[in-house]
């Protein structure tokens, strides 16, 4: 699949959030904290375009 960069970032973050939600019995917003490198590593699975770190921070 080849999504736009911003779509790939949102998809990656949504999936990562879902994974955390499934692992923690009592889910709190503090449990959701992802590093740019982790998001980028996941987002490259959804796009062939280059993902700049600045795009992740937006």
Secondary structure as GFF3:
##gff-version 3
##sequence-region A 1 58
A	DSSP	alpha_helix	5	23	.	.	.	ID=ss1
A	DSSP	three_ten_helix	29	31	.	.	.	ID=ss2
A	DSSP	alpha_helix	36	43	.	.	.	ID=ss3
A	DSSP	alpha_helix	53	57	.	.	.	ID=ss4
###
